[in-house]
Amino acid sequence: MQMPDSQLLIFGNPKGGTLLMQQDMRIGVELPLKVLVYSNAEGKTMIAWENPLALKDDYELGKTEVLETVAGGLDKLTSAAAN
């Protein structure tokens, strides 16, 4: 089967992930975080990623500073790559 070029980037930080999993172990299925870079049908490079802040609603997290930090970092990274 054929498909357009793509690259899956995986981002993990044991310190941050552990803090999140101490609050709700189930968040481990979401970690490490991922960013997909791919070519669309027109050949344009696209970037897709799930905003980590969306995880706040799915899990019982009291402290979300880690998610806020990671979301800010991924936003900067993907914005810089898109330009």
C-alpha positions as CSV (number, residue, x, y, z in Angstrom):
1,M,0.0,0.0,0.0
2,Q,1.1,3.5,-0.7
3,M,0.7,6.6,1.5
4,P,2.2,10.1,1.5
5,D,5.4,10.8,3.4
6,S,5.0,11.2,7.1
7,Q,7.0,11.3,10.3
8,L,5.8,10.6,13.8
9,L,7.7,12.6,16.5
10,I,7.4,11.3,20.0
11,F,8.0,13.6,23.0
12,G,8.4,12.2,26.5
13,N,9.7,13.4,29.9
14,P,9.7,10.8,32.6
15,K,9.6,13.5,35.3
16,G,6.6,15.2,33.9
17,G,4.8,12.0,32.9
18,T,5.3,10.6,36.4
19,L,3.8,13.6,38.0
20,L,0.7,13.2,35.8
21,M,0.5,9.5,36.4
22,Q,0.7,10.0,40.1
23,Q,-2.5,12.0,39.9
24,D,-4.3,9.5,37.5
25,M,-2.5,6.4,36.3
26,R,-4.8,6.1,33.3
27,I,-3.2,9.1,31.6
28,G,-0.3,6.7,30.9
29,V,-2.2,5.5,27.7
30,E,-1.7,9.1,26.3
31,L,2.0,9.2,27.0
32,P,4.4,9.9,25.4
33,L,2.9,12.8,23.5
34,K,3.1,12.7,19.7
35,V,3.3,15.1,16.7
36,L,2.6,13.9,13.2
37,V,4.2,15.7,10.2
38,Y,2.8,14.5,6.9
39,S,2.2,15.5,3.3
40,N,-1.4,16.1,2.3
41,A,-3.0,15.2,-1.1
42,E,-1.6,18.4,-2.6
43,G,1.9,17.7,-1.3
44,K,1.8,20.4,1.4
45,T,3.5,19.6,4.7
46,M,1.0,19.4,7.5
47,I,1.4,19.1,11.3
48,A,-1.1,17.4,13.6
49,W,-1.1,17.0,17.3
50,E,-3.5,16.7,20.2
51,N,-3.3,19.7,22.6
52,P,-2.2,18.2,26.0
53,L,-4.6,20.6,27.7
54,A,-7.5,18.6,26.3
55,L,-6.5,15.8,28.7
56,K,-7.6,17.8,31.7
57,D,-11.2,16.9,31.0
58,D,-10.5,13.2,30.5
59,Y,-8.6,12.5,33.6
60,E,-8.7,13.4,37.3
61,L,-5.8,15.8,37.4
62,G,-5.6,18.3,40.3
63,K,-2.4,20.0,39.1
64,T,-2.1,20.8,35.4
65,E,1.1,22.9,35.4
66,V,2.9,20.0,33.6
67,L,0.3,19.9,30.8
68,E,0.4,23.7,30.5
69,T,4.2,23.7,30.1
70,V,4.1,20.9,27.6
71,A,1.3,22.5,25.6
72,G,3.2,25.8,25.5
73,G,6.3,23.9,24.3
74,L,4.5,22.0,21.6
75,D,2.8,25.1,20.4
76,K,6.1,26.9,20.1
77,L,7.7,23.9,18.3
78,T,4.9,23.4,15.8
79,S,4.5,27.1,15.2
80,A,8.2,27.4,14.4
81,A,8.1,24.3,12.2
82,A,5.1,25.6,10.3
83,N,6.8,28.9,9.4
